[in-house]
Structures are given as structure tokens and as C-alpha cells.
Amino acid sequence: MKLLVLHGPNLNLLGQREQSIYGCQSLVDIDKRLRMVAQQQGWELNSFQSNSEGELIDAIHRALTENVDGIVFNPAAYTHTSVALRDALLAVAIPTVEVHLTNIYQRESFRHHSYISGVAIGQISGFGIDSYLLGIQALVNYINKSGRTS
């Protein structure tokens, strides 16, 4: 099974920025843990972070030609602003789970709306790095049940 983890803007600063909200783990730490879990399960997992909406769209498009079975996506601030990312996910029709480190519904009201959730198979938020781990497990379960592997 081939999985892609996408990280949106400012997540490259994890471990440095607003530790009281996002914790002390860096994105490198998170990706290392995700790859370890994937490897233990025999899954191929690649990750990509960008602060650029266009680069994230390009990564979603590449996922189609690279036969990615599923995407775990933390769109970060683009969650609340990007119709373009929503349309890219809709266009490739690859099962996607939206994840967030924090519970976006306990934060500022502008964060309560997600353009991504309407095209994702589900959303997990508020569990820190476990949001990614839970998202991966839910995605793999969904793919296995649907028989959508490449």
C-alpha cells in the first residue's frame, strides 16, 4: 500500500512555534514516527510539506500518476481558505483523511470551517501526532474495505 502524507503551511516550524498549542515535536520527528509505523505494517509512506498552495496541489496531482492509494492531509491554514486544494483532491479522487494536531473546533471561529472535509473520507483533529497515526489507520482500513489498492 502506498500512502502520502501532506503537511501544509507553517508546519515546518513545529517544535519551535507556539509550543503551548502545537507541542514540542518537530515535523522531522513526526515524519520519522509515521515512516516507522508504516514500515512495521509493510506500507510505503512518503511525506511532503510546503508553505505553497501550488506545490501542495502539484503533490496531489503527482499522487495520481504515482499510484498513491491514499492521502493523509494536514492542510493547516489552507483548511479554511483553499477551494483550489479541495478541487485538486476532488479531481484525483484518491481517498483522503484530513488531520489536524489541534481541535480546530475549539479554536477561533474562522477555523471551524473546512473546505477539505467535504471531499475527505473523514477528519481527525485534536490528538497531536496521534491525529496523523489515527488518520493513517482509518485510511488503511477504508482502503482495505473498499479494495482500492493500486
RAQUIDA-V810972 format. One line per field, one symbol per residue. ss: DSSP state (h for helix, s for strand, l for the rest). phi: phi as a letter, one per 40 degrees, with the letter a starting at -180 (. if undefined). psi: psi as a letter, one per 40 degrees, with the letter a starting at -180 (. if undefined). A space follows every 10 residues. Layout:
ss: ???
phi: ???
psi: ???
This chain:
ss: lsssssslll hhhlllllhh hhllllhhhh hhhhhhhhhh hllssssssl llhhhhhhhh hhhhhlllls sssslhhhhh llhhhhhhhh hhlllsssss lllhhhllhh hhllllllll lsssslllhh hhhhhhhhhh hhhhhhllll
phi: .bbbbbbccg cccdgbcfdc cbgbcccccc cccccccccc cgccbbbaba cbdccccdcc ccdcccfcca bbbbcfccdc bbcccdcccc ccfcdbbcba cbcccbbdcc ccbbccdcbc cabbagbgcc dccccccccc dcccccgccc
psi: hhihhhhaie eeeiedhfdd deaehidddd dddddddddd efihhiihhi ehdddddddd ddddeefhdi hhhgebdede ehdddddddd ddfhhhhhii diheeeaide eehheddeei eihhiefadd dddddddddd dddddefei.
